[in-house]
């Protein structure tokens, strides 16, 4: 999905560059390098540019064959997007809190470790939704898609492309998505008398049309308030985290996934704020929808908290790595046990899956054991482990496979412990804390994008 989004962004960004300029630059370069003009390829290039004019039209055609897959992915990430927008739930159920909200004496948050960890990717998921439905509008006609799209559209006015370049989100949806929805509605209407499915499709298309026509106004009114509330939550949670982990550094390692989630959400909110400052929408009567408020303390506090959290992670990087290595070592035994349970034996895995599981076990069982002071010296590349686990997931999530992901989970859930898929996913995540800790920290904690908004940053 990230690759598809990059492809879409490049095409949308190219719309900002005059087409003739692209063609002439190609011409000049060819003359300079080859000493002559390339008429044949030049005409093919003209045709290519013409077919992507406007880019979204070309993207609709290009991505038509993967549209259903994109729709499935966007539906799948819906629950995490809903969770990330529910500030009340995040606060009350302690998703970003290092101790259990209902049992404060239990320090490590054992309530939702996997879902809290998923929040680290929610920025990408939101981008997938915004770009995905723009270029695959037919997927909005899925039953659950309307809610996923609405929650993300309601809190954004722009669609970032590159650095500080953007396009206006709702205007593009009105221009390219709404006509497709209306077309689907017309087709469903003409077939309503013949079949029941068309009746349902017509109703969904009608709802999507209503949502798209109303959501722009809702975004203009509500998006600033929504994000302000979220910034207040993050200011509190990040502040608490800094105090807590400074006081209890030994608990930083078990909760590192949650720290990454907090950093990612904070990064998302800060970047959103600066991206939207001074944006004037075509429908906005009061000009700018988001204004710089020098008295708003949330941005400063969040930036300060993010800096301190990143410093803490870097300070205790060896402890985090050691904890991850220990977790993976113990995980090997659990996965071996799960593979030997009666449910798994009864599944009768094919040779490919068996081989991949054995390779995963081999990687886990050959992980060096952390001993005392030698943790920083341990170099361990777990790329193969992640590659094998992803291969397993690709097989069991394929419609062609006789063994699907639910079979694996059900076959191993009866043990009363975590199922095989949950264990594998956890191993995948913790392996990244061994050899990709720095890259994860820079991904979730980096604010280099703010360079392009430095005038606003100095005001704040």
BELMO-V15104 format. One line per field, one symbol per residue. phi: phi as a letter, one per 40 degrees, with the letter a starting at -180 (. if undefined). psi: psi as a letter, one per 40 degrees, with the letter a starting at -180 (. if undefined). burial: + if it has 9 or more other ideal C-beta (glycine too) atoms within 8 Angstrom, else -. Layout:
BEGIN
phi->???
psi->???
burial->???
END
This chain:
BEGIN
phi->.ccccccccdccccccbdcccdcccddccccccbgacbcccdcccccccccbbcdccccdcccdcbdcccdccccccddccccccccccdccbgcbbcbcccbccccccccadccccccccccccccdcccccccbcccccccccdccccccccbbbbbcbafbcabccccccccbcddcccccccccccbcccacccccccccdcccdccccccccccccbcccdccccccdcdcccccddcccccbccccccbcccccccccccdccccddccccgcbcccccbgccbbcbccccccdcccccccccccccccbcccccccccccccccdcccccccccdcccccfcccccdcccccccdcccbccccbfccddccbacbdcdcccccccccccbcccccbbccdccccbcccgbccccccccccdccccccbbccccccccbcbcccdcbccccccc
psi->ddddddddddddddeehhdddddddddddddddefiigddddddddddddefhiddddddddeddeddddddddddedddddddegddddddefdfheihddgeehdhgedfddddddddedddddddddddddegddeeeideddddddddddeidihidhbeiiihddddddddddddddddddddddedddiddddddddddddddddddddddddddedddddddddddddddddddddddddgdeedddeddddddddddddddddddddehehhidehdfbidhihheeheddddddddddddddddddfdddddddddddddddddddddddeiddddddgiiddddddddddddddeehihhhbeeddehhhhfdddddddddddddeeieehdhidddddddedeeeaiiddddddddddddeedefddddddddeifddedefdddddd.
burial->+--++--++-+++++------++--++--++----------+--++--+--++-++++++--+--++--++-+++-++-++++++-+-+++-+++++++++------++-+-++++++++++++++++++++++++++++++--+++++++++++++++-+----+++++++++++++-+++-++--++-++-----++-++-++++++-++--++-+++-+++-+++++++++++++++++-++--++-+++-+++++++++++++++++++++++++-+--+---+++-------++-+++-++-+++-++--++-+++++++++++-++-++++++-+-++--+-----++-++-+++-++--+--+----+--+-+-+-+++-++++++-++----+-+-+-++++++------+++++++++++++++++-+--++--++-+-++--+--++--+
END
